[in-house]
Amino acid sequence: MIEALGSKKRLMILRSLSRGERCVSELMSELGMDGKTAKHHLDVLERYGIIGSEFRGKRKYYRLKKEILIQISPPPSRRFMIAVVEREAENKV
């Protein structure tokens, strides 16, 4: 899970998908990525089960499948926690 979330570009994709489903071209335009880069990061997120996809015509749409909570706290608690909530996200395809 750390590998999947350990990239600024993947976090940008997740933030975008938290606002609703997107196809690759929409993500490319919104995030300023080329197609190969966007597809690579989407494949990683999909492999970890964080996002799902569905073809509609010639376009592939991506959506969040899981809710992810990240907590990073300064001292004295020094907490670093990533929690994956195993329920379907609200924005379904």
SULGI-V867108 format. One record per backbone hydrogen bond with DSSP energy under -0.5 kcal/mol. NH is the residue of the N-H (numbers start at 0). CO is the residue of the C=O. Records with the same first field share a line. If there is no record, write none. Layout:
BEGIN
NH = CO + CO
END
This chain:
BEGIN
4 = 0
5 = 1
10 = 6
11 = 7
12 = 8
13 = 9
14 = 10
15 = 11
16 = 12
17 = 13
18 = 15
19 = 16
21 = 61
23 = 59
26 = 22
27 = 23
28 = 24
29 = 25
30 = 26
31 = 27
32 = 27
37 = 33
38 = 34
39 = 35
40 = 36
41 = 37
42 = 38
43 = 39
44 = 40
45 = 41
46 = 42
47 = 43
48 = 45
49 = 44
50 = 44
51 = 62
53 = 60
55 = 58
58 = 55
60 = 53 + 58
61 = 21
62 = 51
64 = 49
65 = 49
66 = 84
68 = 82
70 = 80
72 = 78
76 = 73
77 = 73
80 = 70
82 = 68
84 = 66 + 82
85 = 83
86 = 84
88 = 64
91 = 89
END
